[in-house]
Amino acid sequence: MPVLSLISFLGLVAAALGILTGLPQVVRLVRTPDASGLSYSSAVLGVLSSATWLTYGVMLLDPAQLLANVPGVTCAVVTAVLSARRLGLRLARTWQACAAWALVVAAAAVLGGPAVVGMAATVVSLVKMLPQVRTVLRREPLTGLAPATFFLTQVSATTWTVYGLATGQVSVVVCSLVSVVLAGVVLSRRCPPRAVVRALHHGRWGVPGRLLVRPVMMLAA
């Protein structure tokens, strides 16, 4: 497979993974009123991040960015709205903040082009998960978080990192690496590794789960 085709394929894989990332959290919010441990600030920043990356993708005509962020914006908005309802928060100030950020991105696009929009997307992506990390580090109940969302975030961000390196998009590489780390922090708090190993060892996923953790249990013995 030619290098350019391989890079394009990698971008599409990253985009497909990005589409799936937010779905588990949306499903959990739809199925249950429990939103404990969920950061509304991070949900709103997720909307701004996806919208800014979508703008960046439109300006560059990057198929991977477009494929990831058109549904990504939709999923982020649904997550923010459901989070607000579950947590009993008002949306008025949120929409005002989104409108203000839209003006900032528009100004960046006019004055600096894709490079400045990419910088803006990087900045908001770097900080979007910080409120969520702060929330999980407070040892609050975390049952409202969907672990699959943060696992998929790690996988997706890792793929985006490789894609960014291959295409020379520094902003993509930087924010993707940070996402890998921060999603790992959240995931480790929501599903502590020791608890996961014990659950698998005791048959949570049946025989495959036991086989998966057998080396770990042998080392710990």
C-alpha positions in Angstrom: 0.0 0.0 0.0 1.5 3.4 -1.0 2.5 5.6 2.0 0.0 8.3 1.2 -2.8 5.8 1.0 -1.7 4.3 4.3 -1.6 7.7 6.0 -5.1 8.5 4.7 -6.3 5.1 5.9 -4.8 5.8 9.3 -6.6 9.1 9.5 -9.9 7.4 8.7 -9.3 4.8 11.4 -8.6 7.6 13.9 -11.8 9.4 12.8 -13.9 6.2 13.1 -12.6 5.6 16.6 -13.2 9.3 17.5 -16.9 8.9 16.4 -17.3 5.9 18.8 -15.6 7.6 21.7 -18.5 9.6 23.1 -21.3 7.0 22.5 -20.9 5.0 25.7 -21.3 8.1 27.8 -24.3 9.2 25.9 -25.9 5.8 26.2 -25.3 5.8 30.0 -26.8 9.2 30.4 -29.9 8.2 28.4 -30.4 5.0 30.3 -29.8 6.3 33.8 -30.2 9.6 35.7 -26.9 8.9 37.5 -24.3 11.5 36.4 -22.1 11.2 39.5 -18.5 11.9 38.8 -19.2 13.6 35.4 -17.8 17.0 34.9 -20.2 19.4 33.2 -17.3 21.8 32.5 -15.5 19.1 30.6 -18.6 18.3 28.6 -19.0 21.9 27.5 -15.3 22.1 26.6 -15.8 19.0 24.6 -18.3 20.8 22.5 -15.9 23.7 21.9 -13.1 21.4 21.1 -15.0 19.3 18.5 -16.4 22.4 16.9 -13.0 24.1 16.7 -11.4 21.0 15.2 -14.2 20.8 12.7 -13.5 24.3 11.6 -9.8 23.4 11.3 -10.8 20.4 9.2 -13.0 22.4 6.9 -10.3 24.9 6.3 -7.7 22.2 5.4 -10.3 20.0 3.7 -9.0 17.1 5.8 -11.3 14.1 5.4 -10.2 12.6 8.7 -11.0 15.7 10.7 -14.4 16.1 8.9 -15.4 12.5 9.4 -14.5 12.6 13.1 -15.8 16.0 14.1 -19.2 16.3 12.3 -20.6 13.5 14.4 -18.2 14.4 17.2 -19.9 17.8 17.6 -23.3 16.2 17.7 -22.3 13.7 20.3 -20.6 16.4 22.4 -23.7 18.6 22.3 -26.0 15.7 23.4 -23.6 14.8 26.2 -23.5 18.4 27.5 -27.3 18.8 27.3 -28.0 15.5 29.1 -25.3 16.3 31.7 -26.9 19.6 32.4 -30.3 17.9 32.9 -29.0 15.1 35.0 -27.0 17.6 37.2 -29.8 20.1 37.4 -27.9 22.9 35.7 -29.0 25.7 33.4 -27.9 25.9 29.8 -28.2 29.6 29.1 -24.7 30.6 30.2 -23.3 27.6 28.3 -24.8 28.7 25.0 -23.4 32.2 25.6 -20.0 30.8 26.2 -20.3 28.8 23.0 -21.3 31.8 21.0 -18.4 33.8 22.4 -15.9 31.1 21.5 -17.4 30.9 18.0 -16.5 34.6 17.5 -13.0 33.9 18.7 -12.6 31.0 16.3 -14.0 33.1 13.4 -11.6 35.9 14.2 -8.7 33.4 14.3 -9.8 32.0 10.9 -9.9 35.4 9.3 -6.7 36.8 10.8 -4.5 33.7 11.0 -5.9 31.0 8.9 -5.8 27.3 9.6 -2.6 27.6 11.7 -4.2 29.9 14.3 -7.4 27.9 14.3 -5.3 24.8 14.9 -3.6 26.5 17.8 -7.0 27.4 19.3 -8.2 23.9 18.9 -5.1 22.6 20.6 -5.5 25.0 23.5 -9.2 24.0 24.2 -8.3 20.3 23.7 -5.5 20.5 26.2 -7.7 21.9 28.9 -11.0 20.2 28.2 -10.4 17.1 30.3 -8.8 18.9 33.2 -12.1 19.5 35.1 -12.9 15.9 34.7 -9.6 14.8 36.1 -10.0 17.2 39.0 -13.5 15.7 39.7 -12.2 12.1 39.7 -9.3 13.0 42.0 -11.7 14.2 44.6 -12.8 10.6 45.2 -16.4 11.4 44.5 -18.8 8.6 43.4 -17.8 7.9 39.8 -20.7 5.6 38.8 -22.0 8.0 36.3 -18.9 7.7 34.1 -18.8 5.3 31.2 -15.4 3.5 31.3 -15.6 2.6 27.6 -15.6 6.3 26.7 -12.2 6.9 28.3 -10.7 3.7 27.0 -11.8 4.6 23.5 -10.4 8.1 24.0 -7.0 6.6 24.7 -7.1 4.3 21.7 -8.4 7.1 19.4 -5.9 9.7 20.7 -3.0 7.2 20.2 -4.1 6.7 16.6 -4.4 10.5 16.1 -0.9 10.9 17.5 0.5 8.6 14.8 -1.6 10.3 12.2 -0.4 13.8 13.3 3.2 12.7 13.2 2.7 11.2 9.7 1.1 14.4 8.4 3.3 16.9 10.3 0.3 18.4 12.2 2.0 19.3 15.5 -1.2 20.6 17.1 -2.8 17.2 16.6 0.2 15.4 18.1 0.3 17.6 21.2 -3.3 17.5 22.2 -3.6 13.7 21.4 -0.7 12.8 23.7 -2.2 14.9 26.5 -5.6 13.2 25.9 -4.0 9.7 26.2 -2.5 10.7 29.6 -5.6 12.4 31.0 -8.0 9.7 29.9 -5.7 7.2 31.5 -6.0 9.1 34.8 -9.8 9.1 34.7 -9.9 5.5 33.6 -7.6 4.4 36.4 -9.8 6.2 39.0 -13.1 4.8 37.5 -11.7 1.3 37.2 -8.8 0.8 39.5 -6.4 -1.8 38.0 -6.4 -4.0 41.0 -10.1 -4.1 41.2 -10.3 -4.9 37.5 -7.8 -7.8 37.8 -9.7 -9.2 40.8 -13.0 -9.0 38.9 -11.6 -10.8 35.9 -9.9 -13.4 38.0 -13.2 -14.2 39.7 -15.0 -14.7 36.4 -16.3 -11.3 35.3 -15.6 -12.1 31.7 -15.6 -15.8 32.1 -12.7 -18.0 30.9 -11.2 -15.3 28.6 -11.0 -12.9 31.5 -9.3 -15.4 33.7 -6.8 -16.3 30.9 -6.1 -12.6 30.4 -5.1 -11.9 34.0 -3.5 -15.3 34.7 0.1 -13.9 34.1 -0.6 -11.1 36.5 -1.9 -13.4 39.2 1.1 -15.7 38.8 3.5 -12.8 39.3 1.6 -11.6 42.3 1.5 -15.0 43.9 
